[in-house]
Each structure stands twice: as C-alpha cells, then as structure tokens.
Amino acid sequence: MQSPPIKRLTQNLIAEIVEKSRRSARRRQNYNFHELGEKVQRFVNVLQPGTYVRPHRHRRPPEINGFEFFLVLQGELGLIIMNDQGEILQQERVSATGEIHAIELPEGVVHTLVALAPDTVMLELKEGPYNVNTDKEFLDNFPQEGTPESIELVKTWQSYFD
C-alpha cells in the first residue's frame, strides 16, 4: 500500500496563491490541504487589502467543534469581533511580526477579517467536514460581497487599525 503524498507549504506555492489573490475580484484566495469531506480542514488563505469578509459565525452540530484558528505567516490582519447585532465588541491585530501571531475563536463568535498589509498569508484550521450550505451563518444586516456598501465598510474597518 502506498502512503499518501507529503504536502508542503513552500515559498513557490505561497507565491502562486498570492498571485491568484491579486487577480481575484474578491481580493483573496485560499489553497486547501484537505479534501472537503475530511474531519480537519486546513488551508492557506491569502488576503489583499480591500477584501470584504462578510461578518459571520460558525455553528456546528454537537459532534463537531466549531472553533476557528488563524495563524498569520506573512503580513497582518485585523480581526473584528461583533455581537449578534453587528456591534463591534473587540478588535485584534494579528501579525507575522507583531505581538499576536495566532488567534482561536470559539464556536458562535461573530467575526470579520481585514487585510492590513498586502499579501497577508494565514493558515486556517477548523473541524470539518466542510459543507457549503452550513459552514457560515452570515449577519443579515451587512451588505453582500461586491457591493459599493461593502467596499465602504472595509475602508471604515481598516481605519480602526490605523
């Protein structure tokens, strides 16, 4: 029986993901190390300034832990934690070179991310399997991606970290 291949996160792979994120209309790109049905989701996410991550939370069935773990490998991001009404409760700066390199959110915490530096690279971990229909619960009072309102909102959020 042949062993599964060893997977590596190399500078060349990061450069490829970064380039795709720069060309993406969403200003971000992820690369999965996992298959969607696997129990542990592990992926690299590259964010560019201006990307809009609509505020959301993760709620999982009781047998699945709904945590989400972010480790910044390059660059810097702002993590904004909100209540159910979308009011900001807390802001965290997470950086490859700053005081906080990683952060883990428990299940049910409403949050969004703001890229504070070009080519911000983070490793994300969460329990799977991934289900596109139930992965995220978005707050209804925030705009959809790609709208003029979402672009203005990102600018406002970025200003909180200036």
C-alpha positions as MATLAB code, in Angstrom:
seq = 'MQSPPIKRLTQNLIAEIVEKSRRSARRRQNYNFHELGEKVQRFVNVLQPGTYVRPHRHRRPPEINGFEFFLVLQGELGLIIMNDQGEILQQERVSATGEIHAIELPEGVVHTLVALAPDTVMLELKEGPYNVNTDKEFLDNFPQEGTPESIELVKTWQSYFD';
ca = [
       0.000    0.000    0.000;
       1.349    3.410   -0.985;
       1.403    6.234    1.549;
      -0.382    9.481    0.752;
       1.914   12.169   -0.620;
       3.654   14.564    1.727;
       2.186   18.038    1.390;
       4.392   21.102    1.698;
       3.778   24.811    2.026;
       6.674   26.249    0.047;
       7.607   29.793   -0.934;
       6.717   28.896   -4.540;
       3.247   27.722   -3.503;
       2.723   30.882   -1.432;
       3.803   32.989   -4.429;
       1.237   31.195   -6.630;
      -1.571   31.746   -4.128;
      -0.542   35.389   -3.643;
      -0.634   35.987   -7.395;
      -4.108   34.444   -7.652;
      -5.324   36.619   -4.764;
      -4.046   39.733   -6.525;
      -6.009   38.829   -9.672;
      -9.144   37.755   -7.822;
     -12.163   40.048   -7.849;
     -12.634   39.064   -4.175;
      -9.032   40.139   -3.355;
      -8.362   36.814   -1.649;
      -7.557   33.195   -2.467;
      -7.340   30.007   -0.483;
      -5.497   26.746   -1.019;
      -6.807   23.622    0.662;
      -4.525   20.966    2.066;
      -7.632   18.926    2.946;
     -10.335   17.223    0.953;
     -13.781   18.737    1.657;
     -15.024   15.621    3.464;
     -12.077   15.368    5.864;
     -12.530   15.868    9.589;
      -9.832   18.549    9.851;
      -9.949   21.492    7.488;
      -6.536   23.043    6.937;
      -5.879   25.670    4.354;
      -3.878   28.747    3.476;
      -5.815   31.927    2.857;
      -4.175   34.966    1.242;
      -5.893   38.309    1.716;
      -5.225   41.588   -0.024;
      -6.240   44.983    1.375;
      -9.776   45.769    0.279;
     -11.107   42.220    0.523;
     -14.524   42.023    2.183;
     -15.182   39.173    4.571;
     -18.860   39.453    5.405;
     -19.384   39.148    9.181;
     -20.290   35.594   10.079;
     -20.095   32.868   12.705;
     -19.682   29.128   12.598;
     -22.221   26.863   14.246;
     -21.697   23.150   14.018;
     -23.714   20.098   15.029;
     -22.971   18.955   18.614;
     -20.489   16.297   17.484;
     -18.318   18.919   15.693;
     -16.212   21.552   17.449;
     -16.988   24.941   15.863;
     -13.669   26.659   16.652;
     -11.669   28.533   14.037;
      -7.895   29.024   14.305;
      -5.905   31.659   12.379;
      -2.090   31.741   12.222;
      -0.594   34.666   10.279;
       2.512   33.553    8.400;
       3.104   36.767    6.453;
       1.639   40.248    6.708;
      -1.003   41.452    9.119;
      -4.728   41.326    9.587;
      -7.339   42.930   11.767;
      -9.862   40.643   13.406;
     -13.120   42.298   14.423;
     -15.420   40.503   16.865;
     -19.077   41.506   16.968;
     -22.262   40.706   18.825;
     -25.372   39.274   17.151;
     -26.485   42.771   16.102;
     -23.160   43.529   14.406;
     -21.880   45.915   17.061;
     -18.115   45.757   17.488;
     -17.059   44.221   20.783;
     -13.336   43.729   20.247;
     -10.540   44.282   17.748;
      -7.387   42.219   17.487;
      -4.298   42.853   15.367;
      -2.782   39.524   14.293;
       0.586   39.682   12.588;
       3.521   37.594   11.458;
       5.847   40.028   13.238;
       3.718   41.570   15.991;
       2.720   40.545   19.496;
      -0.119   38.219   18.427;
       0.681   35.665   15.696;
      -2.375   33.440   16.018;
      -5.844   33.502   17.477;
      -8.520   30.888   18.036;
     -12.183   31.789   18.118;
     -14.702   29.554   19.851;
     -17.843   28.430   18.084;
     -20.541   31.038   17.573;
     -18.333   34.148   17.676;
     -19.359   36.657   15.004;
     -16.268   37.982   13.238;
     -14.752   39.509   10.150;
     -11.197   39.964    8.904;
      -9.462   42.991    7.385;
      -6.188   42.695    5.464;
      -3.845   45.340    6.868;
      -0.882   44.527    4.615;
      -0.571   43.341    1.017;
      -0.124   39.608    0.527;
      -1.247   38.656    4.043;
      -0.917   34.874    4.346;
      -2.627   32.882    7.080;
      -3.106   29.242    7.902;
      -6.639   28.389    8.997;
      -7.698   25.297   10.890;
     -11.209   24.184   11.781;
     -13.107   20.972   12.212;
     -14.877   19.551    9.175;
     -16.264   18.210    7.092;
     -16.893   21.317    5.018;
     -20.489   21.905    3.980;
     -21.050   24.991    1.815;
     -24.687   25.245    2.991;
     -23.907   25.273    6.717;
     -20.285   26.456    7.043;
     -21.095   30.102    7.738;
     -24.016   31.920    9.266;
     -23.914   35.500    7.947;
     -25.373   38.503    9.733;
     -28.224   39.790    7.597;
     -27.630   43.464    8.347;
     -24.332   43.542    6.412;
     -24.054   44.001    2.635;
     -23.313   41.269    0.150;
     -19.836   40.975   -1.361;
     -19.094   43.186   -4.344;
     -21.491   45.977   -3.438;
     -20.456   49.643   -3.076;
     -21.589   49.427    0.564;
     -19.207   46.547    1.267;
     -16.280   48.483   -0.222;
     -17.000   51.470    2.028;
     -17.404   49.227    5.052;
     -13.955   47.698    4.524;
     -12.429   51.189    4.393;
     -14.123   52.016    7.699;
     -12.907   48.796    9.311;
      -9.355   49.368    8.079;
      -9.371   52.826    9.664;
      -9.904   51.236   13.093;
      -6.388   49.790   12.876;
      -4.575   52.948   11.673;
];
